[in-house]
């Protein structure tokens, strides 16, 4: 069987501090890539100098500048389309790879569109970095709400060819969510049950608070439910914008899979208002509870979570609600200031 060419794609921006460490893990892989495409988004530090140094030492490294729109999605999709490999691994500028990452994922992917793996966070100063070691749910039903980390992905280049050239989803979701949803719609994801990436986390005072607030405890459940009930009408427009993007993407895809049809039904229910749609959505979540949450499986707890999920999912949009409220408060403040000037 003909050996598949492997590309690694990395996007950089002002990453000089840890870039060398990551590059060293790429060029010492047990299965070396055929090419490493590194696309810089106009860094203002020493990133480009480091990249040129490594490109001079390793001829399979190709450095280019992002000549499209600025931003994460434009940079990554532009770089992905420059890759010539049959398989493409996505890489962040400041993580660390296990030396066997490419070898193990290339062996596992087979004819699937996407292969993911565990990513274990770490911090330079030893501060708290959470790690969820549970085997993740990679069903489309789950990935309509969450995403696999882009830096864990090895993808078949056919996945890039399936994506539409222009779609509103690119302005709504990040590249890894788009890739994950598309592969899941074709029921074509495989997971390597090993830590193959070490994700660098930066110290923030709120890190542990954020993690502890996300644990599946009774106290957190009541807190999330209370917030969701109080902010349901504020969060619903953001949810529907989010799912309109998914609907636009799915209209460009044509997989002949049952999970794709179920995903389209879920999107339709999310975009329909009224009590009948709410009841149907609740029934859908209960029926698909084993594929809805972070880990697969059933049980009474997941049944209860599914029953409440039409409301509790609003908590996913809390940052958008807060941002909208902040903008509204700023407009009020500007209006008050203008009135005072006139007086």
C-alpha positions as CSV (number, residue, x, y, z in Angstrom):
1,X,0.0,0.0,0.0
2,X,1.3,3.4,-0.9
3,X,2.6,5.5,2.0
4,X,0.4,8.5,2.7
5,X,2.1,11.9,2.7
6,X,1.8,13.8,6.0
7,X,1.7,17.5,6.5
8,X,1.8,19.5,9.7
9,X,0.2,22.9,9.7
10,X,1.0,25.5,12.4
11,X,-0.2,29.1,12.6
12,X,1.8,31.6,14.5
13,X,1.4,35.0,16.0
14,X,3.9,36.6,18.4
15,X,4.9,33.2,19.7
16,X,8.7,33.6,20.1
17,X,8.7,32.6,23.8
18,X,7.8,28.9,23.4
19,X,8.1,28.4,19.7
20,X,11.4,26.6,19.7
21,X,10.2,24.0,22.2
22,X,7.3,23.1,20.0
23,X,9.3,23.0,16.8
24,X,11.8,20.7,18.4
25,X,9.0,18.2,19.1
26,X,7.9,18.3,15.5
27,X,11.3,17.6,13.9
28,X,12.0,14.7,16.3
29,X,8.8,12.7,15.6
30,X,9.3,9.0,15.2
31,X,7.4,9.4,12.0
32,X,8.7,12.5,10.4
33,X,6.2,14.6,8.4
34,X,6.8,15.2,4.7
35,X,6.3,18.9,5.2
36,X,5.6,21.4,7.9
37,X,3.6,24.5,6.8
38,X,4.0,27.4,9.2
39,X,1.9,30.4,8.4
40,X,2.5,33.6,10.4
41,X,-0.2,36.2,11.0
42,X,2.2,39.2,10.8
43,X,4.0,38.8,14.1
44,X,5.7,41.8,15.6
45,X,8.2,39.9,17.8
46,X,11.0,37.5,16.9
47,X,8.7,34.7,15.6
48,X,9.6,35.1,11.9
49,X,13.4,35.0,12.7
50,X,13.0,31.8,14.6
51,X,10.9,30.2,11.8
52,X,13.5,31.2,9.1
53,X,16.2,29.7,11.3
54,X,14.4,26.3,11.5
55,X,13.5,26.4,7.8
56,X,17.2,26.8,7.0
57,X,18.0,23.8,9.1
58,X,15.1,21.6,8.0
59,X,14.2,21.7,4.3
60,X,10.7,20.2,4.9
61,X,9.7,23.3,6.8
62,X,8.0,26.0,4.7
63,X,7.3,29.4,6.1
64,X,4.6,31.7,4.6
65,X,2.7,34.8,5.6
66,X,-1.1,35.0,5.9
67,X,-2.1,36.9,2.8
68,X,-5.8,36.7,3.5
69,X,-8.0,38.2,6.2
70,X,-6.5,38.5,9.6
71,X,-7.7,36.2,12.4
72,X,-7.7,32.6,13.6
73,X,-10.1,31.1,11.0
74,X,-8.6,32.8,8.0
75,X,-5.1,31.9,9.1
76,X,-5.7,28.2,9.8
77,X,-7.9,27.5,6.8
78,X,-5.5,29.4,4.5
79,X,-2.6,27.3,5.8
80,X,-4.6,24.0,5.6
81,X,-5.3,24.6,1.9
82,X,-1.6,25.1,1.3
83,X,-0.8,21.6,2.7
84,X,-0.1,18.9,0.1
85,X,-0.3,15.9,2.3
86,X,-2.9,13.2,2.3
87,X,-3.0,13.6,6.1
88,X,-2.8,16.9,7.8
89,X,-1.9,17.4,11.5
90,X,-2.9,20.7,13.2
91,X,-0.4,22.2,15.6
92,X,-0.4,25.1,18.0
93,X,2.7,27.3,18.4
94,X,3.2,26.8,22.1
95,X,2.2,23.2,22.9
96,X,4.4,20.1,23.1
97,X,3.9,16.9,21.1
98,X,4.8,13.4,22.3
99,X,7.4,12.0,19.9
100,X,5.0,9.2,18.7
101,X,2.0,11.5,18.0
102,X,2.1,11.4,14.2
103,X,3.0,7.7,14.1
104,X,0.1,6.6,16.4
105,X,-2.5,8.9,14.7
106,X,-1.4,8.0,11.2
107,X,-1.8,4.3,12.1
108,X,-5.2,4.9,13.7
109,X,-7.0,7.1,11.2
110,X,-7.5,4.5,8.4
111,X,-10.1,5.8,6.1
112,X,-11.7,8.1,8.7
113,X,-11.8,11.8,8.1
114,X,-10.5,12.9,11.5
115,X,-8.5,11.4,14.3
116,X,-8.2,13.1,17.7
117,X,-6.4,12.2,21.0
118,X,-6.0,13.4,24.6
119,X,-4.4,16.7,25.3
120,X,-3.1,17.2,28.8
121,X,-2.8,20.8,30.0
122,X,0.3,22.1,31.9
123,X,1.5,25.4,33.2
124,X,5.1,26.8,33.5
125,X,4.6,27.9,37.0
126,X,3.0,24.7,38.3
127,X,-0.4,26.4,38.9
128,X,-3.6,24.4,38.6
129,X,-4.2,22.9,35.1
130,X,-7.3,20.6,34.9
131,X,-7.3,17.4,32.8
132,X,-10.4,15.4,31.9
133,X,-9.2,11.8,31.3
134,X,-12.7,10.5,30.4
135,X,-13.1,9.1,26.9
136,X,-14.9,11.9,25.0
137,X,-18.1,11.6,23.1
138,X,-17.4,12.2,19.4
139,X,-21.0,11.9,18.2
140,X,-22.4,14.7,15.9
141,X,-25.1,15.3,18.6
142,X,-22.4,16.2,21.1
143,X,-20.2,18.1,18.6
144,X,-23.1,20.4,17.7
145,X,-22.6,21.9,21.2
146,X,-18.9,21.3,21.9
147,X,-15.7,20.8,19.9
148,X,-12.6,18.6,19.8
149,X,-9.5,20.7,20.3
150,X,-7.9,21.6,17.0
151,X,-4.4,20.9,18.2
152,X,-5.3,17.2,18.7
153,X,-6.5,16.7,15.2
154,X,-5.0,14.7,12.3
155,X,-7.4,15.0,9.3
156,X,-7.7,13.4,5.9
157,X,-7.3,16.2,3.3
158,X,-10.7,15.0,1.9
159,X,-12.2,16.8,4.9
160,X,-10.9,20.1,3.6
161,X,-12.4,19.4,0.2
162,X,-15.8,18.8,1.8
163,X,-16.0,22.3,3.3
164,X,-17.8,25.1,1.4
165,X,-15.6,28.0,0.1
166,X,-17.9,30.6,1.6
167,X,-20.4,30.2,4.4
168,X,-21.7,32.1,7.4
169,X,-20.4,29.4,9.7
170,X,-16.8,30.8,9.3
171,X,-18.0,34.0,11.1
172,X,-19.7,32.1,13.9
173,X,-17.5,29.1,14.9
174,X,-13.8,28.4,15.1
175,X,-12.0,26.1,12.6
176,X,-11.8,23.1,15.0
177,X,-15.6,23.1,15.6
178,X,-16.2,23.3,11.9
179,X,-13.8,20.4,11.1
180,X,-15.2,18.3,14.0
181,X,-18.9,18.8,13.0
182,X,-18.2,18.0,9.4
183,X,-16.3,14.8,10.1
184,X,-19.0,13.8,12.7
185,X,-21.7,14.4,10.1
186,X,-20.1,11.7,8.0
187,X,-19.7,9.5,11.1
188,X,-16.0,9.5,10.5
189,X,-14.1,10.2,13.7
190,X,-11.6,7.9,15.5
191,X,-10.0,8.7,18.9
192,X,-6.6,7.6,20.1
193,X,-6.9,6.9,23.9
194,X,-3.5,8.4,24.7
195,X,-2.1,11.7,25.8
196,X,-0.2,12.8,22.6
197,X,-0.3,16.6,23.1
198,X,0.7,18.7,26.1
199,X,-1.3,22.0,26.0
200,X,0.4,25.0,27.6
201,X,-1.9,26.9,29.9
202,X,-1.1,30.4,31.1
203,X,-1.6,31.3,34.8
204,X,-4.8,33.1,35.6
205,X,-6.2,33.7,39.0
206,X,-9.6,32.4,37.9
207,X,-8.4,29.1,36.4
208,X,-9.4,26.9,39.3
209,X,-12.6,28.8,39.9
210,X,-13.6,28.2,36.2
211,X,-12.8,24.5,36.4
212,X,-14.5,23.9,39.7
213,X,-17.6,25.7,38.4
214,X,-17.8,23.3,35.4
215,X,-17.7,20.1,37.4
216,X,-21.0,18.0,37.3
217,X,-22.0,18.6,40.9
218,X,-25.5,19.2,42.3
219,X,-24.5,22.7,43.4
220,X,-23.3,23.6,39.9
221,X,-26.4,22.1,38.3
222,X,-28.7,24.3,40.4
223,X,-26.5,27.4,39.7
224,X,-26.6,26.8,35.9
225,X,-30.3,26.1,36.0
226,X,-31.0,29.3,37.9
227,X,-28.9,31.4,35.5
228,X,-30.5,29.7,32.5
229,X,-34.0,30.4,33.7
230,X,-33.3,34.0,34.5
231,X,-31.6,34.7,31.2
232,X,-33.5,32.3,28.8
233,X,-34.9,35.0,26.6
234,X,-31.6,36.9,26.4
235,X,-29.6,33.8,25.5
236,X,-32.1,32.3,23.0
237,X,-31.2,34.7,20.1
238,X,-27.5,33.9,20.5
239,X,-28.3,30.1,20.5
240,X,-30.3,30.5,17.3
241,X,-27.6,32.5,15.6
242,X,-25.2,29.7,16.5
243,X,-27.4,27.0,15.0
244,X,-28.2,29.1,11.9
245,X,-24.5,28.8,11.2
246,X,-24.7,25.1,11.6
247,X,-27.7,24.9,9.4
248,X,-25.9,26.9,6.7
249,X,-22.9,24.5,6.8
250,X,-25.1,21.4,6.8
251,X,-26.9,22.6,3.7
252,X,-23.6,22.3,1.9
253,X,-22.9,18.8,3.1
254,X,-24.6,15.7,1.7
255,X,-23.5,12.7,3.8
256,X,-25.7,9.6,3.6
257,X,-25.7,8.9,7.3
258,X,-28.4,8.5,9.9
259,X,-26.5,10.7,12.4
260,X,-26.5,13.6,9.8
261,X,-30.2,13.3,9.4
262,X,-30.6,13.4,13.2
263,X,-28.3,16.4,13.4
264,X,-30.4,18.2,10.9
265,X,-33.5,17.5,12.9
266,X,-31.9,18.8,16.1
267,X,-30.9,22.0,14.3
268,X,-34.4,22.5,13.0
269,X,-35.8,22.0,16.5
270,X,-33.4,24.6,17.9
271,X,-34.5,27.1,15.4
272,X,-38.2,26.6,16.0
273,X,-40.0,28.6,18.7
274,X,-43.1,27.7,20.7
275,X,-44.2,25.2,23.3
276,X,-44.7,22.3,20.8
277,X,-41.1,22.7,19.5
278,X,-39.8,22.9,23.1
279,X,-41.5,19.6,24.0
280,X,-40.2,17.9,20.8
281,X,-36.7,19.2,21.6
282,X,-36.9,17.8,25.1
283,X,-38.0,14.4,23.8
284,X,-35.1,14.5,21.3
285,X,-32.6,15.2,24.1
286,X,-33.9,12.4,26.2
287,X,-33.9,10.0,23.3
288,X,-30.3,10.9,22.4
289,X,-29.0,11.4,26.0
290,X,-26.2,8.8,25.5
291,X,-24.7,11.0,22.7
292,X,-25.5,14.5,24.1
293,X,-23.0,15.0,26.9
294,X,-19.2,14.8,27.4
295,X,-19.1,11.1,27.8
296,X,-21.2,8.4,26.1
297,X,-23.7,6.3,28.1
298,X,-27.1,6.5,29.8
299,X,-28.4,6.3,33.3
300,X,-30.9,8.3,35.4
301,X,-28.6,11.3,35.9
302,X,-28.2,11.8,32.1
303,X,-32.0,11.3,31.7
304,X,-32.6,14.2,34.2
305,X,-29.9,16.3,32.5
306,X,-31.5,15.7,29.1
307,X,-34.9,16.6,30.5
308,X,-33.6,20.0,31.6
309,X,-31.1,20.6,28.8
310,X,-33.5,22.7,26.6
311,X,-33.1,25.3,29.4
312,X,-29.7,24.6,30.8
313,X,-28.0,24.8,27.4
314,X,-28.6,28.5,27.5
315,X,-25.6,28.7,30.0
316,X,-23.3,28.0,27.0
317,X,-24.1,31.5,25.7
318,X,-23.5,33.4,29.0
319,X,-20.5,35.2,27.6
320,X,-22.5,36.5,24.7
321,X,-25.2,37.7,27.0
322,X,-22.7,39.5,29.2
323,X,-21.1,41.1,26.2
324,X,-24.4,42.3,24.9
325,X,-25.3,43.7,28.3
326,X,-21.9,45.5,28.5
327,X,-22.5,47.1,25.1
328,X,-25.9,48.2,26.2
329,X,-24.6,49.7,29.4
330,X,-21.9,51.6,27.4
331,X,-24.5,53.0,25.0
332,X,-26.6,54.2,28.0
333,X,-23.5,55.8,29.5
334,X,-22.7,57.5,26.2
335,X,-26.3,58.7,26.0
336,X,-26.2,60.1,29.5
337,X,-22.9,61.8,28.8
338,X,-24.3,63.4,25.6
339,X,-27.3,64.7,27.6
340,X,-25.1,66.3,30.2
341,X,-23.0,68.0,27.5
342,X,-26.2,69.5,26.0
343,X,-27.3,70.7,29.4
